[in-house]
Amino acid sequence: MAGDDCDVVMVGGGIMSATLGTLLRKLEPSLRIAAFERLDQVAAESSDAWNNAGTGHAGYCELNYTPATADGAVDCSKALGIAAQFAQSLELWRALVAPARRLAAVSRPRVQRRSRADHGVDSARHGRPQHRHPRRGNPDGAARGTDVNFGALTRCMFDALTRQGVTLHLGHEAKVYGMAEVGAPPMSVPHLDTRWIADDQQLLFGPYAGITTKFLKEGSWLDLLRSIGIHNVRTMLSAAIDNFALARYLIGQAMLSVEERVSLLRRYCPSANDDDWRLQVSGLRVQIIKSNGRGGGDLKFGTEVLTSADGTVAALLGASPGASTAVSIMLGLLERCFPARCASAE
Protein backbone atom coordinates (compact mmCIF):
# COMPACT_ATOMS: atom_id res chain seq x y z
CA MET A 1 0.00 0.00 0.00
CA ALA A 2 1.53 3.32 -1.05
CA GLY A 3 1.22 6.41 1.11
CA ASP A 4 -1.23 8.07 -1.31
CA ASP A 5 -3.52 5.01 -1.14
CA CYS A 6 -4.10 5.43 2.61
CA ASP A 7 -6.71 7.10 4.74
CA VAL A 8 -4.26 7.43 7.65
CA VAL A 9 -0.44 7.51 7.61
CA MET A 10 1.42 7.13 10.93
CA VAL A 11 5.05 8.25 11.07
CA GLY A 12 7.07 6.43 13.72
CA GLY A 13 6.77 2.88 15.05
CA GLY A 14 6.41 3.66 18.74
CA ILE A 15 3.75 3.33 21.43
CA MET A 16 1.82 6.37 20.19
CA SER A 17 1.39 5.08 16.64
CA ALA A 18 0.57 1.61 17.95
CA THR A 19 -2.09 3.10 20.22
CA LEU A 20 -3.58 5.31 17.52
CA GLY A 21 -3.68 2.42 15.05
CA THR A 22 -5.35 0.17 17.62
CA LEU A 23 -8.03 2.75 18.41
CA LEU A 24 -8.69 3.47 14.73
CA ARG A 25 -8.96 -0.24 13.94
CA LYS A 26 -11.59 -0.65 16.65
CA LEU A 27 -13.54 2.52 15.79
CA GLU A 28 -13.49 2.26 12.00
CA PRO A 29 -12.08 -1.06 10.69
CA SER A 30 -12.50 -0.01 7.05
CA LEU A 31 -9.81 2.68 7.25
CA ARG A 32 -6.69 2.03 5.16
CA ILE A 33 -3.76 2.58 7.54
CA ALA A 34 -0.01 2.56 6.94
CA ALA A 35 2.84 3.08 9.41
CA PHE A 36 6.38 4.14 8.52
CA GLU A 37 9.38 3.54 10.80
CA ARG A 38 12.93 4.78 10.16
CA LEU A 39 14.61 1.77 11.83
CA ASP A 40 14.42 -1.91 10.91
CA GLN A 41 12.04 -2.70 13.79
CA VAL A 42 9.31 -1.00 15.76
CA ALA A 43 9.70 0.30 19.34
CA ALA A 44 13.49 0.55 19.03
CA GLU A 45 13.77 4.20 20.07
CA SER A 46 11.87 6.02 22.85
CA SER A 47 9.40 3.16 23.43
CA ASP A 48 12.07 0.49 23.92
CA ALA A 49 12.31 -1.09 27.36
CA TRP A 50 15.89 0.13 27.88
CA ASN A 51 15.05 3.64 26.69
CA ASN A 52 11.66 4.34 28.25
CA ALA A 53 10.87 5.45 31.79
CA GLY A 54 8.06 2.91 32.02
CA THR A 55 5.41 4.05 34.46
CA GLY A 56 7.66 6.80 35.79
CA HIS A 57 5.41 9.30 34.00
CA ALA A 58 2.21 7.93 35.49
CA GLY A 59 1.99 10.68 38.09
CA TYR A 60 3.00 8.57 41.10
CA CYS A 61 6.13 10.48 42.14
CA GLU A 62 7.02 13.26 39.71
CA LEU A 63 8.21 16.55 41.12
CA ASN A 64 7.35 18.45 37.94
CA TYR A 65 3.71 17.39 38.42
CA THR A 66 3.52 18.52 42.06
CA PRO A 67 4.74 22.15 42.16
CA ALA A 68 4.89 24.10 45.38
CA THR A 69 2.51 27.05 45.58
CA ALA A 70 3.34 30.49 46.97
CA ASP A 71 2.04 29.55 50.42
CA GLY A 72 4.22 26.40 50.59
CA ALA A 73 1.45 23.92 49.81
CA VAL A 74 1.85 21.25 47.12
CA ASP A 75 -0.48 21.24 44.12
CA CYS A 76 -1.22 17.60 43.23
CA SER A 77 -3.89 18.28 40.59
CA LYS A 78 -1.62 17.58 37.61
CA ALA A 79 -0.26 14.37 39.15
CA LEU A 80 -3.81 13.16 39.85
CA GLY A 81 -4.89 13.99 36.31
CA ILE A 82 -1.96 12.09 34.78
CA ALA A 83 -2.53 9.13 37.08
CA ALA A 84 -6.13 9.04 35.81
CA GLN A 85 -4.87 9.09 32.22
CA PHE A 86 -2.56 6.17 33.00
CA ALA A 87 -5.54 4.30 34.43
CA GLN A 88 -7.28 4.86 31.09
CA SER A 89 -4.28 3.32 29.31
CA LEU A 90 -4.58 0.31 31.61
CA GLU A 91 -8.22 -0.05 30.57
CA LEU A 92 -7.26 -0.38 26.91
CA TRP A 93 -4.41 -2.81 27.60
CA ARG A 94 -6.68 -4.91 29.81
CA ALA A 95 -9.25 -5.05 27.01
CA LEU A 96 -6.59 -6.08 24.49
CA VAL A 97 -5.17 -8.94 26.54
CA ALA A 98 -8.44 -10.24 28.02
CA PRO A 99 -9.20 -12.68 25.15
CA ALA A 100 -5.76 -14.25 25.44
CA ARG A 101 -5.42 -14.51 29.23
CA ARG A 102 -6.03 -18.22 29.28
CA LEU A 103 -3.13 -18.64 26.84
CA ALA A 104 -0.67 -16.57 28.89
CA ALA A 105 2.64 -18.18 29.75
CA VAL A 106 3.10 -19.36 33.35
CA SER A 107 6.84 -20.08 33.42
CA ARG A 108 9.04 -18.04 35.75
CA PRO A 109 12.27 -16.88 34.07
CA ARG A 110 15.47 -16.37 35.99
CA VAL A 111 16.09 -13.04 37.68
CA GLN A 112 19.06 -10.86 36.76
CA ARG A 113 20.16 -7.51 38.03
CA ARG A 114 21.10 -4.74 35.67
CA SER A 115 21.70 -1.01 35.96
CA ARG A 116 21.06 1.76 33.50
CA ALA A 117 22.41 5.15 32.65
CA ASP A 118 19.21 7.03 32.04
CA HIS A 119 19.72 10.10 29.85
CA GLY A 120 17.27 12.49 31.40
CA VAL A 121 14.43 10.01 31.87
CA ASP A 122 12.25 11.40 34.64
CA SER A 123 11.05 8.09 36.02
CA ALA A 124 10.57 7.96 39.79
CA ARG A 125 8.60 5.23 41.49
CA HIS A 126 6.68 5.73 44.74
CA GLY A 127 4.76 2.72 45.92
CA ARG A 128 4.68 -0.44 43.83
CA PRO A 129 1.96 -0.49 41.15
CA GLN A 130 1.88 -4.06 39.89
CA HIS A 131 1.97 -4.65 36.14
CA ARG A 132 2.71 -7.89 34.34
CA HIS A 133 4.77 -8.33 31.21
CA PRO A 134 2.41 -7.78 28.23
CA ARG A 135 3.13 -11.28 26.96
CA ARG A 136 1.91 -12.70 30.24
CA GLY A 137 -1.56 -11.27 30.15
CA ASN A 138 -3.18 -9.02 32.74
CA PRO A 139 -1.19 -5.72 32.83
CA ASP A 140 -2.16 -5.02 36.44
CA GLY A 141 -2.23 -8.58 37.73
CA ALA A 142 0.05 -10.51 40.06
CA ALA A 143 3.35 -9.20 41.38
CA ARG A 144 5.55 -9.85 38.34
CA GLY A 145 7.20 -6.43 38.29
CA THR A 146 6.58 -2.78 39.04
CA ASP A 147 6.78 -1.46 35.52
CA VAL A 148 5.38 -1.66 32.00
CA ASN A 149 7.63 -2.78 29.15
CA PHE A 150 6.37 -0.35 26.53
CA GLY A 151 8.69 -1.85 23.91
CA ALA A 152 7.12 -5.30 24.20
CA LEU A 153 3.66 -3.76 24.43
CA THR A 154 4.25 -1.75 21.24
CA ARG A 155 5.52 -4.78 19.32
CA CYS A 156 2.51 -6.85 20.42
CA MET A 157 0.14 -4.11 19.26
CA PHE A 158 1.88 -3.76 15.89
CA ASP A 159 1.83 -7.54 15.43
CA ALA A 160 -1.93 -7.44 15.92
CA LEU A 161 -2.32 -4.43 13.62
CA THR A 162 -0.41 -6.05 10.76
CA ARG A 163 -2.61 -9.13 11.08
CA GLN A 164 -5.59 -6.78 10.79
CA GLY A 165 -4.37 -5.27 7.53
CA VAL A 166 -2.31 -2.29 8.68
CA THR A 167 0.70 -1.91 6.39
CA LEU A 168 4.02 -1.49 8.22
CA HIS A 169 6.99 -0.02 6.34
CA LEU A 170 10.35 -0.46 8.13
CA GLY A 171 13.63 1.15 7.17
CA HIS A 172 11.95 4.34 5.96
CA GLU A 173 13.54 7.72 6.75
CA ALA A 174 10.48 9.56 8.03
CA LYS A 175 10.89 10.65 11.65
CA VAL A 176 10.73 14.30 12.65
CA TYR A 177 11.30 15.67 16.16
CA GLY A 178 11.27 19.08 17.81
CA MET A 179 14.00 21.11 19.46
CA ALA A 180 16.26 19.33 21.93
CA GLU A 181 17.01 19.76 25.59
CA VAL A 182 17.48 16.72 27.76
CA GLY A 183 16.53 16.15 31.38
CA ALA A 184 16.26 18.37 34.45
CA PRO A 185 17.18 17.99 38.14
CA PRO A 186 13.50 17.69 39.27
CA MET A 187 13.18 14.75 36.88
CA SER A 188 16.24 12.99 38.27
CA VAL A 189 14.76 11.34 41.35
CA PRO A 190 16.78 8.10 41.85
CA HIS A 191 14.77 4.91 41.84
CA LEU A 192 14.91 1.15 41.56
CA ASP A 193 12.35 -0.67 39.45
CA THR A 194 11.84 -4.10 37.93
CA ARG A 195 10.88 -4.75 34.33
CA TRP A 196 10.38 -7.80 32.11
CA ILE A 197 12.73 -7.56 29.11
CA ALA A 198 13.09 -10.48 26.67
CA ASP A 199 11.61 -12.94 29.18
CA ASP A 200 14.07 -11.92 31.92
CA GLN A 201 13.16 -9.89 34.99
CA GLN A 202 15.62 -7.00 35.23
CA LEU A 203 16.32 -4.71 38.16
CA LEU A 204 17.10 -1.17 37.00
CA PHE A 205 18.45 1.84 38.86
CA GLY A 206 18.51 5.39 37.65
CA PRO A 207 18.23 7.91 36.30
CA TYR A 208 21.62 9.36 35.47
CA ALA A 209 21.27 12.51 33.42
CA GLY A 210 23.30 13.44 30.37
CA ILE A 211 23.27 15.78 27.40
CA THR A 212 23.70 15.20 23.68
CA THR A 213 23.06 16.93 20.35
CA LYS A 214 21.28 13.86 18.98
CA PHE A 215 17.47 13.73 18.88
CA LEU A 216 17.41 9.90 18.75
CA LYS A 217 19.80 7.17 19.89
CA GLU A 218 20.16 6.23 16.21
CA GLY A 219 20.28 9.89 15.21
CA SER A 220 23.03 12.23 14.06
CA TRP A 221 25.32 14.39 16.18
CA LEU A 222 24.23 17.25 13.88
CA ASP A 223 20.52 16.98 14.75
CA LEU A 224 20.53 19.99 17.08
CA LEU A 225 22.61 22.14 14.71
CA ARG A 226 20.33 21.35 11.77
CA SER A 227 17.28 22.38 13.78
CA ILE A 228 18.54 25.93 14.30
CA GLY A 229 17.46 28.62 11.83
CA ILE A 230 16.83 32.33 11.60
CA HIS A 231 13.25 31.77 12.80
CA ASN A 232 14.23 30.15 16.11
CA VAL A 233 17.83 31.03 16.96
CA ARG A 234 16.83 33.87 19.32
CA THR A 235 14.30 31.67 21.11
CA MET A 236 16.84 28.87 21.55
CA LEU A 237 19.62 31.17 22.76
CA SER A 238 17.26 32.69 25.32
CA ALA A 239 16.28 29.25 26.61
CA ALA A 240 19.97 28.22 26.76
CA ILE A 241 20.91 31.28 28.81
CA ASP A 242 18.00 30.82 31.20
CA ASN A 243 18.88 27.14 31.67
CA PHE A 244 22.66 27.43 31.94
CA ALA A 245 22.65 25.80 35.39
CA LEU A 246 20.71 22.88 33.95
CA ALA A 247 23.22 22.42 31.12
CA ARG A 248 26.10 22.50 33.62
CA TYR A 249 24.33 19.87 35.73
CA LEU A 250 23.76 17.59 32.74
CA ILE A 251 27.37 17.83 31.60
CA GLY A 252 28.53 16.99 35.11
CA GLN A 253 26.25 13.95 35.19
CA ALA A 254 27.56 12.76 31.84
CA MET A 255 31.13 12.82 33.21
CA LEU A 256 30.38 10.48 36.14
CA SER A 257 32.41 7.28 36.17
CA VAL A 258 30.85 3.84 36.55
CA GLU A 259 32.21 3.68 40.10
CA GLU A 260 30.56 7.01 40.96
CA ARG A 261 27.25 5.81 39.54
CA VAL A 262 27.35 2.57 41.53
CA SER A 263 28.30 4.58 44.63
CA LEU A 264 25.03 6.51 44.22
CA LEU A 265 23.20 3.19 43.90
CA ARG A 266 24.64 2.02 47.25
CA ARG A 267 22.75 4.80 49.03
CA TYR A 268 19.62 2.79 48.23
CA CYS A 269 21.09 -0.71 47.99
CA PRO A 270 24.16 -0.87 50.32
CA SER A 271 24.99 -4.46 49.33
CA ALA A 272 25.27 -3.66 45.61
CA ASN A 273 28.26 -5.33 43.97
CA ASP A 274 29.93 -3.62 41.01
CA ASP A 275 30.15 -6.90 39.09
CA ASP A 276 26.38 -7.46 39.29
CA TRP A 277 25.54 -4.28 37.43
CA ARG A 278 26.23 -2.96 33.96
CA LEU A 279 25.81 0.50 32.50
CA GLN A 280 22.99 0.83 29.98
CA VAL A 281 22.70 3.98 27.89
CA SER A 282 19.01 4.75 27.92
CA GLY A 283 16.70 6.79 25.74
CA LEU A 284 16.96 10.42 24.75
CA ARG A 285 14.41 13.02 25.79
CA VAL A 286 13.83 15.86 23.37
CA GLN A 287 12.26 18.75 25.27
CA ILE A 288 10.15 21.51 23.75
CA ILE A 289 11.44 25.08 23.48
CA LYS A 290 8.59 27.56 22.89
CA SER A 291 8.60 31.26 22.22
CA ASN A 292 7.41 33.23 25.24
CA GLY A 293 5.96 35.98 23.06
CA ARG A 294 8.55 38.48 24.26
CA GLY A 295 11.40 37.49 22.00
CA GLY A 296 12.72 34.82 24.36
CA GLY A 297 12.17 31.12 24.78
CA ASP A 298 10.96 28.79 27.53
CA LEU A 299 11.95 25.17 28.06
CA LYS A 300 8.81 23.06 28.42
CA PHE A 301 8.44 19.71 30.16
CA GLY A 302 5.47 17.85 28.78
CA THR A 303 3.85 16.28 25.75
CA GLU A 304 2.08 18.34 23.12
CA VAL A 305 0.14 17.43 20.00
CA LEU A 306 0.18 19.92 17.11
CA THR A 307 -2.37 19.64 14.31
CA SER A 308 -2.87 21.52 11.07
CA ALA A 309 -5.95 23.72 10.73
CA ASP A 310 -7.76 21.11 8.61
CA GLY A 311 -6.73 18.21 10.89
CA THR A 312 -4.95 16.25 8.14
CA VAL A 313 -1.50 16.38 9.74
CA ALA A 314 -0.63 15.90 13.41
CA ALA A 315 2.69 15.68 15.24
CA LEU A 316 3.63 14.69 18.78
CA LEU A 317 6.37 16.68 20.52
CA GLY A 318 8.04 16.43 23.89
CA ALA A 319 8.53 13.67 26.42
CA SER A 320 6.95 13.14 29.84
CA PRO A 321 4.27 11.96 30.51
CA GLY A 322 4.36 10.27 27.12
CA ALA A 323 3.78 6.53 26.96
CA SER A 324 1.84 6.16 30.21
CA THR A 325 -0.86 8.48 28.87
CA ALA A 326 -0.78 7.28 25.24
CA VAL A 327 -4.46 6.31 25.20
CA SER A 328 -5.67 9.69 26.50
CA ILE A 329 -3.37 11.57 24.12
CA MET A 330 -4.49 9.58 21.08
CA LEU A 331 -8.18 9.89 21.99
CA GLY A 332 -7.63 13.66 22.04
CA LEU A 333 -5.91 13.46 18.66
CA LEU A 334 -8.90 11.59 17.20
CA GLU A 335 -11.20 14.39 18.34
CA ARG A 336 -8.98 17.00 16.70
CA CYS A 337 -8.35 15.15 13.42
CA PHE A 338 -11.74 13.42 13.02
CA PRO A 339 -14.19 15.82 14.73
CA ALA A 340 -17.23 14.89 12.64
CA ARG A 341 -16.73 11.16 13.07
CA CYS A 342 -16.11 11.49 16.80
CA ALA A 343 -19.36 13.46 17.11
CA SER A 344 -21.38 10.84 15.23
CA ALA A 345 -23.63 8.29 16.91
CA GLU A 346 -21.25 5.48 15.94
N, C-alpha and C positions, 0 to 999 in steps of 0.2 A: 504494500500500500504506500503510495507516494504521499508526501506532505499535502499536496493540493487535492488529494482525494479524501481528506479527513474532515470530520466535523470538529474534532478537538485534537490539538497537538500539544503534548507535554514535553517540555525541555528539562532534562535532568532525571536520572533514575534513582531518586532518593525517596524518603518516607513521604514527602509531600505529594509527589506525583503518584506514588502508589496509593495514597489515601484518596486523592482526587479521582483517579481512575476507578477505584473500588466503589466510591459513592456514585459516580456517573453510571457505572455498569448496573448498579442496583436501581437507580432512578429512571434511567432511560437506556435499556439494553440495545436499542437499535443504533445508537450513536457509533460512528466510525472513529476509533481512537488510535492514535499512534504516539509512542514515547521515544525520545531520542536521548541517548546517554553518550557522553564523550569517551568514557573508559570502556574496557572490554567486559565489564560486568556491572550490575546495578548495586547500589548501596555501598560503593567502595570509597566514597568520600565522607561527607559530614554525617551520613546515617550509619556508617560502619561501627561495629561494636567497640573497636579500639579508638575510634575518633569521636564518638558521641557521648554526651554527658548523661545518657540514660534518663532516669527520672529526676535528675538533678534540677530540671527546669519545671518540675511539677508544683512548685509553690510551697514545698515542705519546709525548706530552710534556705531562703535566698534573700540576702541582705538588700539587694536592689529592689525587691518586692515589698519590703517592710521598712520604709523610710521613717526617720524620726521627725515628728512635727515640732513646731516652734516651742510648744510647752513641754517637750521632752517625752511625750507619749509616742507610741509606735502605731503607725497606720498599717493594718493588716489586710485592707480591702483588696489590694491587688493580688496578694498571695492567695487569698480565699477564692478570688475569681479565677486565677490560673489553676488552682487545685480542682475547681469545679470543671474547668475545661479538660483537665487530664482525666477526670472521672468520665467525661463524655467519650474520650478516646477509648477508655477501658470498655465502655458499652459496645462500641463498634467491634473491638477485637474479640470480646466475649461472643458476640453474635457470629463472627467469622469462624471461630474455632468450635462453637457448640456442636455442629454436625459431625465433627471428627473426634470428639472427646473420647469416644469408646475405642478409637484406634490409636490413641496417644501412647507413646513409648513409656515403659515403666522401669527401664534399667537405670541404675545409678552410676554415672561415670566417676572416674577418679577425680580427686580434688587437687588442684595445683594452686600455688600462690604466684602471683605476678604483680609487678608494679607498673605504673605508667607515668610518663612525663606528659602532662596535660596542658597543651598550649592554650591557656586562656579559657578552658572550659569551666563554666561556673556551676559545677555540680556539687552541691552539698546535701548530705542526707541527714535527716533528723527523724528519729523513729525508724521503723523497719517495715515499710509497705511491702507486702509479699506478692511477687509476680513470678510466674513460671516462664521458662523458656518457651517461645512461641511454638516450637515443634512438639512440646509436651502438653499442649492443650490449654486449659484454663489460665488466662494471664494473671489472675489474682487468686490463685488457688493455694495449694500447700506451700510450705516454706522451702522453696527450691532456689531462692535467691532474693535479693532486695532490689533488683533492677530489671529493666526491659532491654533486651538486645534488639535495638531498632534495625540493625543490619539484617539479622535473621528474619525479623518481622517483615521488612521491606521485600526481601527476596521471596518469602512465602506469598506475599500479596501479588508480586509481579508474576510469579509462577501461575497463580490462579487467573490473573488477568490475561496472560497469553493463551491459556486454555480456553478463555472466553472470547477470544478473537481480537484482543488488543495487540497491535503490531509493535514489537520492541526492536529498535534499531540501536545496536551497540557500536562503539568505535566511531561515533559521529561527533565532530567538533561543534558543539552547540551551546555550551554553558556560558552564562553571563552573570557576573556578580557585581555588587556595589563597591563603594569605597572601603578601604581596609583600615582597621585598627583592632588590635587583638587584646582581649582580656581587660581586667581591672581588679585592683585589690579587693573591693567588696565581693567580687565573684570568686575569689581564691580562698574559700573556706576549706581547709583540709578535711578529707573524709576517706573512709574505707567503705567499699561496697563490693558485693559479689555479683557476678554476671555469668550466664551461660554463653560460651563462645566455642563453636565447633565441637559441641558435645562434652566440653570440659567446663567445670565450674572454676572460674578465676576469681581471685581476690585482688582488687585494685586499690591503689592509694593515690591520691592526688588532690587538687591539681597543682602542677608546677607551671607557672606562667612562662611566656616567651614572646618573642616578636619576630615577624618576618615580613618580607615584601611580597610573598606569594599569597594568592587568594584561595588556592587549593593545595593539598599535599602534592598532587600531581601537576601543579601549576608551574608558572615561570617566575624566576626571580624579578622579572621586569613587570609583573602584573600591576604593582602599585604605580610605577613610573608611567606606564601606558594609560592609566586611568586619570592622570592629571592633565587638564587643559586650561585654556584661557577662562572658560566658563566656571571653573571650580577651584582654581589655584588659591584664590584669596580665602575662600571658605575653608579649604584644607589647612592652609598655613595658620589661620586663626585657631582652628581646633587643635593643631599641633602645639602651638604656644600655650594654650589654655591647659593642655594635658601633658606638659613637659615632665611633671613628676611621675605621671603614669608611665611614660616612655622610659624614664630612668629606672623605674621599678621593674619593668618587663625585661630590660636589657640585663639588669642584675640577676633576675631569675634565670635567664637563659644561660648565664655564666656559671651557675651552680654545678659542682662536680657530682658524680654519682654518690660519693661518700656523704656529701652535704645533704643530698636529697634523702638518703636512707636515714641520716641522723634526724631529719625532721619527722620521718615515719616513726622513729623510736619514741617520740613524745606520746604517740598513741598506741604503739605496739612495742613495748620495751624489749621483748624477746626476739625482735626481728633480726634475722641473719642475712648479711649481705648476699650470700650465695643463693638464697631462696628467692631473690627478687631480680627482675631485669627491667631496664629502662625501655619504655614504649613511647615513641613519639606519637602523640595523639592528634586529634583533628585541629583544623584552623578555624578561627572565628572571625568573620569579616563583619566589623561593626559599621553602623550607618553614620555618616557625617552629613548633617542637614544645615542649610543656611538658616541663620537666626533672624533674617529679615533686616538686619542692621549692618550687613557687609561682612559679618563674621560667620563662624560655623560652630555647631554643637555636636559633640559625640553622643550618639544615642545607643541605648542598650535595650533592645527589643526586637520584635519581628513585625515587619510591615508588608502589606500587599499593595502594590500599585497596579491600577488598571487604566486602560485607555478609556476615552470618553464613551466610545461605543461598546466597550466591554469585550472586544475581540482579542485583546492581548493583556495578559496579567503577568506580573513578576513578583517573586518573593525575595525580600531583602532582610538582612540582619541575622540574628542568632537566637539567643534565649528569648522566650521559652521554647520556640521551635518544635521539635518532634513530639514532645509530651502533649502539645495542644494542636496536633496536626488536624484532627477531625474538626474541631471548632473553627480553625483557620480556613480549611477547605470548604466547610459549609458556608462561611461568610463569603468566600470567593464565588461559590455557585450563585449566591444571591446578587452579587455584583455583575457577574458575567451572563447570567441567565435569569434576569429579573422576571420576565413574563412567564417562563416555565415554572419558576419557584412559586409564583403567585397563583398558578393554576390549581384546579381541584386535585389533579393527579399528584 
